[in-house]
C-alpha cells in the first residue's frame, strides 16, 4: 500500500496563507474601514427602503 497518496494533517496546505503587507495595512487602516462601513450602511439603507 502506498502511503504517499494519504493526506497528512498539519501540512502546509492545511494552514491559511500568510497575509501580505498590503492586506495587513488595509485591515488596520481606519480610513479604509470608514469607507467600507459607509458602503455597507448605504447598501443596508437601500435594502430597507425597498421593502
C-alpha positions in Angstrom: 0.0 0.0 0.0 1.4 3.4 -1.0 1.3 6.0 1.8 2.2 8.9 -0.5 -1.5 9.5 -1.5 -2.7 9.8 2.0 -3.5 13.2 3.4 -1.4 14.3 6.4 -2.7 16.8 8.9 -0.6 19.8 9.8 1.0 20.0 6.4 1.5 23.4 4.8 -1.6 23.2 2.6 -3.9 22.9 5.6 -2.9 26.3 7.0 -4.2 29.7 5.9 -1.8 31.7 3.8 0.2 34.5 5.5 -1.4 37.8 4.6 0.7 40.2 2.5 1.9 43.5 4.0 -0.7 45.3 1.8 -3.5 43.2 3.2 -2.4 43.8 6.8 -2.2 47.6 6.1 -5.8 47.6 4.6 -7.2 45.7 7.6 -5.9 48.2 10.1 -6.4 51.4 8.1 -9.1 53.4 9.8 -9.9 55.4 6.6 -10.5 52.3 4.6 -12.6 50.8 7.5 -14.7 54.0 7.5 -15.2 53.8 3.7 -16.3 50.1 4.0 -18.6 50.9 6.9 -20.3 53.7 4.9 -20.7 51.5 1.8 -22.2 48.7 3.9 -24.6 51.1 5.6 -25.7 52.7 2.3 -26.4 49.2 1.0 -28.5 48.4 4.1 -30.4 51.6 3.8 -31.2 50.9 0.1 -32.4 47.4 1.1 -34.6 48.7 3.9 -36.1 51.5 1.8 -37.1 49.0 -1.0 -39.2 47.0 1.5 
